[in-house]
Amino acid sequence: MKRIWQYLAGHMRANYDARLYGLTLAMLALALILNYRYDLHDRYLDRIPGMLRVAGYMVYYSAVYYVVVAIIRFTQDRDAVVLTIAFG
């Protein structure tokens, strides 16, 4: 557990960008607001039949992550951060 914490702390020190974390927080807040305002989960996702529901859940729960990754990818020179992860 200590090694994981050290890895995360080192990553935060090396890659901290307040704008990026602020954008991520804003996107998550927007996703939560839209979810509760329009009841996306119960109104739309629960009505999808069969295996398409799994795809719907994947899109629904990963959309914020992929939007932020796309913004990083196309606005900054962060290919190494986005495309490769070094463990150890």
Biopython code that builds the backbone (N, CA, C, O; Angstrom):
import numpy as np
from Bio.PDB.StructureBuilder import StructureBuilder

atoms = [
    (1, "MET", "N", (0.825, -1.184, 0.000)),
    (1, "MET", "CA", (0.000, 0.000, 0.000)),
    (1, "MET", "C", (0.873, 1.253, 0.000)),
    (1, "MET", "O", (0.548, 2.255, -0.636)),
    (2, "LYS", "N", (1.985, 1.175, 0.724)),
    (2, "LYS", "CA", (2.893, 2.319, 0.780)),
    (2, "LYS", "C", (3.480, 2.617, -0.601)),
    (2, "LYS", "O", (3.645, 3.779, -0.974)),
    (3, "ARG", "N", (3.790, 1.577, -1.345)),
    (3, "ARG", "CA", (4.353, 1.753, -2.685)),
    (3, "ARG", "C", (3.333, 2.395, -3.624)),
    (3, "ARG", "O", (3.689, 3.253, -4.432)),
    (4, "ILE", "N", (2.090, 1.993, -3.524)),
    (4, "ILE", "CA", (1.040, 2.599, -4.348)),
    (4, "ILE", "C", (0.895, 4.076, -3.999)),
    (4, "ILE", "O", (0.800, 4.920, -4.889)),
    (5, "TRP", "N", (0.879, 4.387, -2.707)),
    (5, "TRP", "CA", (0.765, 5.785, -2.277)),
    (5, "TRP", "C", (1.950, 6.609, -2.789)),
    (5, "TRP", "O", (1.765, 7.740, -3.240)),
    (6, "GLN", "N", (3.159, 6.056, -2.724)),
    (6, "GLN", "CA", (4.334, 6.767, -3.220)),
    (6, "GLN", "C", (4.239, 6.995, -4.724)),
    (6, "GLN", "O", (4.609, 8.061, -5.216)),
    (7, "TYR", "N", (3.748, 6.002, -5.451)),
    (7, "TYR", "CA", (3.577, 6.146, -6.895)),
    (7, "TYR", "C", (2.580, 7.256, -7.201)),
    (7, "TYR", "O", (2.845, 8.105, -8.051)),
    (8, "LEU", "N", (1.439, 7.260, -6.520)),
    (8, "LEU", "CA", (0.432, 8.291, -6.751)),
    (8, "LEU", "C", (0.946, 9.676, -6.372)),
    (8, "LEU", "O", (0.708, 10.644, -7.095)),
    (9, "ALA", "N", (1.642, 9.778, -5.252)),
    (9, "ALA", "CA", (2.192, 11.068, -4.834)),
    (9, "ALA", "C", (3.229, 11.566, -5.841)),
    (9, "ALA", "O", (3.250, 12.754, -6.166)),
    (10, "GLY", "N", (4.074, 10.690, -6.330)),
    (10, "GLY", "CA", (5.061, 11.068, -7.342)),
    (10, "GLY", "C", (4.407, 11.502, -8.639)),
    (10, "GLY", "O", (4.846, 12.460, -9.276)),
    (11, "HIS", "N", (3.364, 10.801, -9.025)),
    (11, "HIS", "CA", (2.629, 11.164, -10.243)),
    (11, "HIS", "C", (1.991, 12.542, -10.094)),
    (11, "HIS", "O", (2.046, 13.356, -11.016)),
    (12, "MET", "N", (1.389, 12.803, -8.943)),
    (12, "MET", "CA", (0.752, 14.103, -8.714)),
    (12, "MET", "C", (1.789, 15.226, -8.736)),
    (12, "MET", "O", (1.527, 16.291, -9.295)),
    (13, "ARG", "N", (2.940, 15.010, -8.146)),
    (13, "ARG", "CA", (3.988, 16.043, -8.149)),
    (13, "ARG", "C", (4.485, 16.312, -9.562)),
    (13, "ARG", "O", (4.717, 17.463, -9.931)),
    (14, "ALA", "N", (4.650, 15.266, -10.350)),
    (14, "ALA", "CA", (5.211, 15.416, -11.691)),
    (14, "ALA", "C", (4.201, 15.940, -12.706)),
    (14, "ALA", "O", (4.588, 16.612, -13.661)),
    (15, "ASN", "N", (2.922, 15.648, -12.521)),
    (15, "ASN", "CA", (1.934, 15.944, -13.556)),
    (15, "ASN", "C", (0.794, 16.830, -13.102)),
    (15, "ASN", "O", (-0.228, 16.897, -13.785)),
    (16, "TYR", "N", (0.928, 17.508, -11.988)),
    (16, "TYR", "CA", (-0.185, 18.307, -11.476)),
    (16, "TYR", "C", (-0.450, 19.512, -12.373)),
    (16, "TYR", "O", (0.463, 20.274, -12.693)),
    (17, "ASP", "N", (-1.692, 19.672, -12.768)),
    (17, "ASP", "CA", (-2.133, 20.816, -13.558)),
    (17, "ASP", "C", (-3.500, 21.225, -13.018)),
    (17, "ASP", "O", (-4.485, 20.513, -13.210)),
    (18, "ALA", "N", (-3.559, 22.361, -12.349)),
    (18, "ALA", "CA", (-4.799, 22.796, -11.699)),
    (18, "ALA", "C", (-5.932, 22.955, -12.707)),
    (18, "ALA", "O", (-7.083, 22.656, -12.390)),
    (19, "ARG", "N", (-5.624, 23.422, -13.916)),
    (19, "ARG", "CA", (-6.675, 23.579, -14.935)),
    (19, "ARG", "C", (-7.268, 22.227, -15.319)),
    (19, "ARG", "O", (-8.479, 22.098, -15.497)),
    (20, "LEU", "N", (-6.413, 21.234, -15.444)),
    (20, "LEU", "CA", (-6.884, 19.904, -15.821)),
    (20, "LEU", "C", (-7.765, 19.296, -14.736)),
    (20, "LEU", "O", (-8.822, 18.738, -15.030)),
    (21, "TYR", "N", (-7.330, 19.404, -13.482)),
    (21, "TYR", "CA", (-8.136, 18.865, -12.391)),
    (21, "TYR", "C", (-9.421, 19.661, -12.212)),
    (21, "TYR", "O", (-10.461, 19.093, -11.878)),
    (22, "GLY", "N", (-9.358, 20.964, -12.431)),
    (22, "GLY", "CA", (-10.564, 21.789, -12.377)),
    (22, "GLY", "C", (-11.545, 21.411, -13.474)),
    (22, "GLY", "O", (-12.750, 21.327, -13.236)),
    (23, "LEU", "N", (-11.023, 21.182, -14.687)),
    (23, "LEU", "CA", (-11.868, 20.755, -15.798)),
    (23, "LEU", "C", (-12.501, 19.404, -15.509)),
    (23, "LEU", "O", (-13.687, 19.202, -15.767)),
    (24, "THR", "N", (-11.720, 18.486, -14.979)),
    (24, "THR", "CA", (-12.256, 17.169, -14.643)),
    (24, "THR", "C", (-13.348, 17.273, -13.590)),
    (24, "THR", "O", (-14.390, 16.629, -13.709)),
    (25, "LEU", "N", (-13.117, 18.074, -12.569)),
    (25, "LEU", "CA", (-14.121, 18.278, -11.531)),
    (25, "LEU", "C", (-15.387, 18.915, -12.106)),
    (25, "LEU", "O", (-16.499, 18.522, -11.750)),
    (26, "ALA", "N", (-15.219, 19.891, -12.988)),
    (26, "ALA", "CA", (-16.380, 20.536, -13.614)),
    (26, "ALA", "C", (-17.157, 19.554, -14.482)),
    (26, "ALA", "O", (-18.388, 19.563, -14.477)),
    (27, "MET", "N", (-16.447, 18.704, -15.229)),
    (27, "MET", "CA", (-17.120, 17.713, -16.077)),
    (27, "MET", "C", (-17.878, 16.698, -15.222)),
    (27, "MET", "O", (-19.000, 16.321, -15.561)),
    (28, "LEU", "N", (-17.283, 16.258, -14.127)),
    (28, "LEU", "CA", (-17.970, 15.323, -13.241)),
    (28, "LEU", "C", (-19.200, 15.960, -12.617)),
    (28, "LEU", "O", (-20.248, 15.323, -12.509)),
    (29, "ALA", "N", (-19.075, 17.222, -12.204)),
    (29, "ALA", "CA", (-20.223, 17.929, -11.630)),
    (29, "ALA", "C", (-21.330, 18.077, -12.663)),
    (29, "ALA", "O", (-22.503, 17.878, -12.349)),
    (30, "LEU", "N", (-20.967, 18.424, -13.894)),
    (30, "LEU", "CA", (-21.963, 18.545, -14.960)),
    (30, "LEU", "C", (-22.647, 17.209, -15.228)),
    (30, "LEU", "O", (-23.862, 17.158, -15.419)),
    (31, "ALA", "N", (-21.873, 16.136, -15.243)),
    (31, "ALA", "CA", (-22.451, 14.812, -15.464)),
    (31, "ALA", "C", (-23.427, 14.443, -14.351)),
    (31, "ALA", "O", (-24.497, 13.897, -14.622)),
    (32, "LEU", "N", (-23.071, 14.736, -13.113)),
    (32, "LEU", "CA", (-23.977, 14.449, -11.995)),
    (32, "LEU", "C", (-25.244, 15.287, -12.069)),
    (32, "LEU", "O", (-26.345, 14.781, -11.851)),
    (33, "ILE", "N", (-25.085, 16.573, -12.378)),
    (33, "ILE", "CA", (-26.252, 17.453, -12.480)),
    (33, "ILE", "C", (-27.182, 16.982, -13.587)),
    (33, "ILE", "O", (-28.394, 16.905, -13.388)),
    (34, "LEU", "N", (-26.623, 16.666, -14.753)),
    (34, "LEU", "CA", (-27.459, 16.193, -15.863)),
    (34, "LEU", "C", (-28.122, 14.864, -15.534)),
    (34, "LEU", "O", (-29.276, 14.634, -15.896)),
    (35, "ASN", "N", (-27.396, 13.992, -14.850)),
    (35, "ASN", "CA", (-27.959, 12.699, -14.484)),
    (35, "ASN", "C", (-29.170, 12.869, -13.571)),
    (35, "ASN", "O", (-30.216, 12.264, -13.806)),
    (36, "TYR", "N", (-29.034, 13.680, -12.545)),
    (36, "TYR", "CA", (-30.143, 13.843, -11.605)),
    (36, "TYR", "C", (-31.242, 14.744, -12.152)),
    (36, "TYR", "O", (-32.405, 14.587, -11.782)),
    (37, "ARG", "N", (-30.898, 15.675, -13.017)),
    (37, "ARG", "CA", (-31.912, 16.565, -13.598)),
    (37, "ARG", "C", (-32.810, 15.806, -14.565)),
    (37, "ARG", "O", (-34.031, 15.955, -14.528)),
    (38, "TYR", "N", (-32.214, 14.997, -15.426)),
    (38, "TYR", "CA", (-32.973, 14.291, -16.460)),
    (38, "TYR", "C", (-33.164, 12.812, -16.161)),
    (38, "TYR", "O", (-33.751, 12.099, -16.974)),
    (39, "ASP", "N", (-32.689, 12.335, -15.027)),
    (39, "ASP", "CA", (-32.842, 10.940, -14.607)),
    (39, "ASP", "C", (-32.398, 9.977, -15.712)),
    (39, "ASP", "O", (-33.130, 9.060, -16.085)),
    (40, "LEU", "N", (-31.201, 10.199, -16.221)),
    (40, "LEU", "CA", (-30.698, 9.433, -17.363)),
    (40, "LEU", "C", (-30.626, 7.940, -17.087)),
    (40, "LEU", "O", (-30.938, 7.123, -17.953)),
    (41, "HIS", "N", (-30.220, 7.595, -15.893)),
    (41, "HIS", "CA", (-30.025, 6.186, -15.568)),
    (41, "HIS", "C", (-31.341, 5.419, -15.637)),
    (41, "HIS", "O", (-31.438, 4.415, -16.342)),
    (42, "ASP", "N", (-32.343, 5.882, -14.917)),
    (42, "ASP", "CA", (-33.615, 5.154, -14.876)),
    (42, "ASP", "C", (-34.446, 5.347, -16.138)),
    (42, "ASP", "O", (-35.118, 4.418, -16.587)),
    (43, "ARG", "N", (-34.405, 6.526, -16.702)),
    (43, "ARG", "CA", (-35.256, 6.827, -17.849)),
    (43, "ARG", "C", (-34.758, 6.173, -19.131)),
    (43, "ARG", "O", (-35.562, 5.716, -19.944)),
    (44, "TYR", "N", (-33.435, 6.124, -19.321)),
    (44, "TYR", "CA", (-32.904, 5.636, -20.591)),
    (44, "TYR", "C", (-32.139, 4.322, -20.471)),
    (44, "TYR", "O", (-32.420, 3.376, -21.208)),
    (45, "LEU", "N", (-31.183, 4.252, -19.559)),
    (45, "LEU", "CA", (-30.323, 3.070, -19.511)),
    (45, "LEU", "C", (-31.059, 1.812, -19.083)),
    (45, "LEU", "O", (-30.793, 0.737, -19.620)),
    (46, "ASP", "N", (-31.961, 1.917, -18.148)),
    (46, "ASP", "CA", (-32.673, 0.727, -17.690)),
    (46, "ASP", "C", (-33.669, 0.201, -18.714)),
    (46, "ASP", "O", (-34.147, -0.925, -18.581)),
    (47, "ARG", "N", (-33.984, 0.976, -19.712)),
    (47, "ARG", "CA", (-34.927, 0.540, -20.752)),
    (47, "ARG", "C", (-34.246, -0.129, -21.937)),
    (47, "ARG", "O", (-34.925, -0.681, -22.803)),
    (48, "ILE", "N", (-32.931, -0.093, -21.991)),
    (48, "ILE", "CA", (-32.206, -0.715, -23.099)),
    (48, "ILE", "C", (-32.215, -2.227, -22.893)),
    (48, "ILE", "O", (-31.882, -2.703, -21.807)),
    (49, "PRO", "N", (-32.590, -2.986, -23.920)),
    (49, "PRO", "CA", (-32.686, -4.444, -23.757)),
    (49, "PRO", "C", (-31.340, -5.152, -23.915)),
    (49, "PRO", "O", (-30.461, -4.702, -24.651)),
    (50, "GLY", "N", (-31.206, -6.257, -23.214)),
    (50, "GLY", "CA", (-30.113, -7.201, -23.397)),
    (50, "GLY", "C", (-28.711, -6.645, -23.265)),
    (50, "GLY", "O", (-28.411, -5.837, -22.386)),
    (51, "MET", "N", (-27.856, -7.108, -24.176)),
    (51, "MET", "CA", (-26.440, -6.755, -24.122)),
    (51, "MET", "C", (-26.172, -5.308, -24.507)),
    (51, "MET", "O", (-25.111, -4.775, -24.183)),
    (52, "LEU", "N", (-27.099, -4.669, -25.183)),
    (52, "LEU", "CA", (-26.915, -3.254, -25.499)),
    (52, "LEU", "C", (-26.882, -2.412, -24.229)),
    (52, "LEU", "O", (-26.294, -1.331, -24.207)),
    (53, "ARG", "N", (-27.510, -2.909, -23.182)),
    (53, "ARG", "CA", (-27.489, -2.200, -21.904)),
    (53, "ARG", "C", (-26.062, -2.117, -21.360)),
    (53, "ARG", "O", (-25.674, -1.098, -20.789)),
    (54, "VAL", "N", (-25.286, -3.177, -21.535)),
    (54, "VAL", "CA", (-23.894, -3.172, -21.088)),
    (54, "VAL", "C", (-23.113, -2.089, -21.832)),
    (54, "VAL", "O", (-22.345, -1.344, -21.223)),
    (55, "ALA", "N", (-23.309, -2.004, -23.143)),
    (55, "ALA", "CA", (-22.642, -0.962, -23.929)),
    (55, "ALA", "C", (-23.109, 0.419, -23.488)),
    (55, "ALA", "O", (-22.309, 1.351, -23.411)),
    (56, "GLY", "N", (-24.383, 0.551, -23.203)),
    (56, "GLY", "CA", (-24.913, 1.824, -22.720)),
    (56, "GLY", "C", (-24.279, 2.239, -21.407)),
    (56, "GLY", "O", (-23.919, 3.402, -21.227)),
    (57, "TYR", "N", (-24.140, 1.294, -20.490)),
    (57, "TYR", "CA", (-23.490, 1.584, -19.213)),
    (57, "TYR", "C", (-22.024, 1.978, -19.415)),
    (57, "TYR", "O", (-21.531, 2.897, -18.759)),
    (58, "MET", "N", (-21.330, 1.285, -20.319)),
    (58, "MET", "CA", (-19.929, 1.616, -20.577)),
    (58, "MET", "C", (-19.795, 3.038, -21.101)),
    (58, "MET", "O", (-18.931, 3.789, -20.648)),
    (59, "VAL", "N", (-20.640, 3.409, -22.048)),
    (59, "VAL", "CA", (-20.598, 4.770, -22.590)),
    (59, "VAL", "C", (-20.964, 5.775, -21.513)),
    (59, "VAL", "O", (-20.306, 6.805, -21.366)),
    (60, "TYR", "N", (-22.000, 5.479, -20.772)),
    (60, "TYR", "CA", (-22.507, 6.387, -19.742)),
    (60, "TYR", "C", (-21.467, 6.661, -18.662)),
    (60, "TYR", "O", (-21.251, 7.812, -18.283)),
    (61, "TYR", "N", (-20.825, 5.610, -18.167)),
    (61, "TYR", "CA", (-19.895, 5.772, -17.056)),
    (61, "TYR", "C", (-18.484, 6.172, -17.479)),
    (61, "TYR", "O", (-17.701, 6.603, -16.633)),
    (62, "SER", "N", (-18.136, 6.044, -18.747)),
    (62, "SER", "CA", (-16.785, 6.405, -19.177)),
    (62, "SER", "C", (-16.729, 7.696, -19.979)),
    (62, "SER", "O", (-15.638, 8.127, -20.351)),
    (63, "ALA", "N", (-17.852, 8.322, -20.255)),
    (63, "ALA", "CA", (-17.879, 9.509, -21.110)),
    (63, "ALA", "C", (-17.022, 10.640, -20.557)),
    (63, "ALA", "O", (-16.255, 11.246, -21.305)),
    (64, "VAL", "N", (-17.132, 10.935, -19.281)),
    (64, "VAL", "CA", (-16.353, 12.038, -18.696)),
    (64, "VAL", "C", (-14.861, 11.755, -18.824)),
    (64, "VAL", "O", (-14.087, 12.644, -19.178)),
    (65, "TYR", "N", (-14.459, 10.534, -18.540)),
    (65, "TYR", "CA", (-13.045, 10.176, -18.639)),
    (65, "TYR", "C", (-12.527, 10.397, -20.057)),
    (65, "TYR", "O", (-11.481, 11.019, -20.241)),
    (66, "TYR", "N", (-13.244, 9.898, -21.056)),
    (66, "TYR", "CA", (-12.771, 10.015, -22.427)),
    (66, "TYR", "C", (-12.799, 11.446, -22.944)),
    (66, "TYR", "O", (-11.963, 11.812, -23.770)),
    (67, "VAL", "N", (-13.726, 12.255, -22.486)),
    (67, "VAL", "CA", (-13.735, 13.670, -22.876)),
    (67, "VAL", "C", (-12.499, 14.368, -22.327)),
    (67, "VAL", "O", (-11.846, 15.124, -23.046)),
    (68, "VAL", "N", (-12.172, 14.126, -21.076)),
    (68, "VAL", "CA", (-10.983, 14.747, -20.479)),
    (68, "VAL", "C", (-9.718, 14.242, -21.165)),
    (68, "VAL", "O", (-8.817, 15.037, -21.435)),
    (69, "VAL", "N", (-9.624, 12.951, -21.454)),
    (69, "VAL", "CA", (-8.457, 12.409, -22.153)),
    (69, "VAL", "C", (-8.332, 13.041, -23.536)),
    (69, "VAL", "O", (-7.223, 13.367, -23.961)),
    (70, "ALA", "N", (-9.437, 13.220, -24.242)),
    (70, "ALA", "CA", (-9.397, 13.857, -25.560)),
    (70, "ALA", "C", (-8.922, 15.302, -25.456)),
    (70, "ALA", "O", (-8.143, 15.759, -26.292)),
    (71, "ILE", "N", (-9.375, 16.013, -24.452)),
    (71, "ILE", "CA", (-8.929, 17.397, -24.268)),
    (71, "ILE", "C", (-7.431, 17.445, -24.001)),
    (71, "ILE", "O", (-6.731, 18.290, -24.559)),
    (72, "ILE", "N", (-6.937, 16.556, -23.160)),
    (72, "ILE", "CA", (-5.492, 16.501, -22.894)),
    (72, "ILE", "C", (-4.741, 16.177, -24.178)),
    (72, "ILE", "O", (-3.745, 16.819, -24.511)),
    (73, "ARG", "N", (-5.224, 15.193, -24.878)),
    (73, "ARG", "CA", (-4.540, 14.699, -26.076)),
    (73, "ARG", "C", (-4.420, 15.766, -27.154)),
    (73, "ARG", "O", (-3.385, 15.868, -27.811)),
    (74, "PHE", "N", (-5.469, 16.562, -27.342)),
    (74, "PHE", "CA", (-5.481, 17.504, -28.448)),
    (74, "PHE", "C", (-5.093, 18.926, -28.065)),
    (74, "PHE", "O", (-4.936, 19.770, -28.947)),
    (75, "THR", "N", (-4.936, 19.214, -26.788)),
    (75, "THR", "CA", (-4.563, 20.574, -26.401)),
    (75, "THR", "C", (-3.186, 20.665, -25.776)),
    (75, "THR", "O", (-2.628, 21.759, -25.689)),
    (76, "GLN", "N", (-2.632, 19.571, -25.347)),
    (76, "GLN", "CA", (-1.328, 19.605, -24.692)),
    (76, "GLN", "C", (-0.428, 18.552, -25.299)),
    (76, "GLN", "O", (-0.888, 17.653, -26.004)),
    (77, "ASP", "N", (0.853, 18.670, -25.021)),
    (77, "ASP", "CA", (1.803, 17.663, -25.463)),
    (77, "ASP", "C", (1.960, 16.631, -24.355)),
    (77, "ASP", "O", (2.993, 16.562, -23.690)),
    (78, "ARG", "N", (0.925, 15.839, -24.173)),
    (78, "ARG", "CA", (0.898, 14.875, -23.078)),
    (78, "ARG", "C", (0.767, 13.442, -23.591)),
    (78, "ARG", "O", (0.153, 12.605, -22.930)),
    (79, "ASP", "N", (1.331, 13.154, -24.752)),
    (79, "ASP", "CA", (1.209, 11.811, -25.308)),
    (79, "ASP", "C", (1.729, 10.752, -24.350)),
    (79, "ASP", "O", (1.127, 9.687, -24.213)),
    (80, "ALA", "N", (2.831, 11.035, -23.693)),
    (80, "ALA", "CA", (3.427, 10.041, -22.798)),
    (80, "ALA", "C", (2.519, 9.758, -21.616)),
    (80, "ALA", "O", (2.452, 8.622, -21.148)),
    (81, "VAL", "N", (1.817, 10.775, -21.124)),
    (81, "VAL", "CA", (0.939, 10.585, -19.973)),
    (81, "VAL", "C", (-0.310, 9.823, -20.375)),
    (81, "VAL", "O", (-0.768, 8.949, -19.640)),
    (82, "VAL", "N", (-0.862, 10.145, -21.527)),
    (82, "VAL", "CA", (-2.122, 9.546, -21.944)),
    (82, "VAL", "C", (-1.929, 8.156, -22.524)),
    (82, "VAL", "O", (-2.719, 7.255, -22.246)),
    (83, "LEU", "N", (-0.897, 7.972, -23.319)),
    (83, "LEU", "CA", (-0.773, 6.743, -24.088)),
    (83, "LEU", "C", (0.083, 5.668, -23.437)),
    (83, "LEU", "O", (-0.031, 4.500, -23.808)),
    (84, "THR", "N", (0.929, 6.017, -22.488)),
    (84, "THR", "CA", (1.751, 5.004, -21.828)),
    (84, "THR", "C", (1.716, 5.215, -20.328)),
    (84, "THR", "O", (1.681, 6.347, -19.846)),
    (85, "ILE", "N", (1.725, 4.128, -19.609)),
    (85, "ILE", "CA", (1.765, 4.172, -18.156)),
    (85, "ILE", "C", (2.890, 3.246, -17.710)),
    (85, "ILE", "O", (2.909, 2.065, -18.055)),
    (86, "ALA", "N", (3.815, 3.789, -16.949)),
    (86, "ALA", "CA", (4.933, 2.981, -16.456)),
    (86, "ALA", "C", (4.693, 2.643, -14.992)),
    (86, "ALA", "O", (4.532, 3.536, -14.160)),
    (87, "PHE", "N", (4.671, 1.372, -14.686)),
    (87, "PHE", "CA", (4.504, 0.923, -13.307)),
    (87, "PHE", "C", (5.840, 0.412, -12.798)),
    (87, "PHE", "O", (6.556, -0.301, -13.501)),
    (88, "GLY", "N", (6.161, 0.781, -11.582)),
    (88, "GLY", "CA", (7.339, 0.229, -10.958)),
    (88, "GLY", "C", (8.458, 1.168, -10.958)),
    (88, "GLY", "O", (9.536, 0.844, -10.460)),
]
sb = StructureBuilder()
sb.init_structure("model")
sb.init_model(0)
sb.init_chain("A")
sb.init_seg("    ")
for serial, (resi, resn, name, xyz) in enumerate(atoms, 1):
    if name == "N":
        sb.init_residue(resn, " ", resi, " ")
    sb.init_atom(name, np.array(xyz, "f"), 0.0, 1.0, " ", f" {name:<3s}", serial, name[0])
structure = sb.get_structure()
